[in-house]
């Protein structure tokens, strides 16, 4: 008996959404598949579709249960999954984000430098050199989940998260980063 591949998986998410899991990793190619599927669903929207919300490796599909039944949504999503084998490639948009390091917008900069045995200027250089991929938006409107920072500055999350972070601040969590808005 052949083992059943675990992905993609269609999982109910309450009474008005389905979570489409395409994998468990965080990587650019899997995330591209998530966005390709989101585009395929949006282009061929079905009656009752409310929204598609991409994540790292999954897509949450919200629908109105007064206009479409859950079993119909599962069939429609299965069709979109089958039809998304040859995605239309899109070019992303490059956005430059002016960034200030240290002070009120970077209270942990010196701690990050000390943790990695680097000078503050080296942390700034290492962080500002790469072009970051925005995997998805979430948490708060416009909050971009980005990655990957160079491993030399990958930093664990704070043990106690801050309750307030000034707009424009850069956060690093492991190899991921974000700019707060």
Secondary structure, 3 states (H helix, E strand, C coil): CCCCCCCCEEEECCCCEEEEECCCCCCHHHHHHHHHHHHHHHHCCCCCEEEEEECCCEEEEEECCCCCCHHHHHHHHHHHHHHCCCCCCCCCCCCCCCCCCCHHHCCCHHHHHHHHCCCHHHHHHHHHHCCCEEEEECCCCCCEEEECCCHHHCECCCCCCCCCCCCCCEEEEECEEEECC
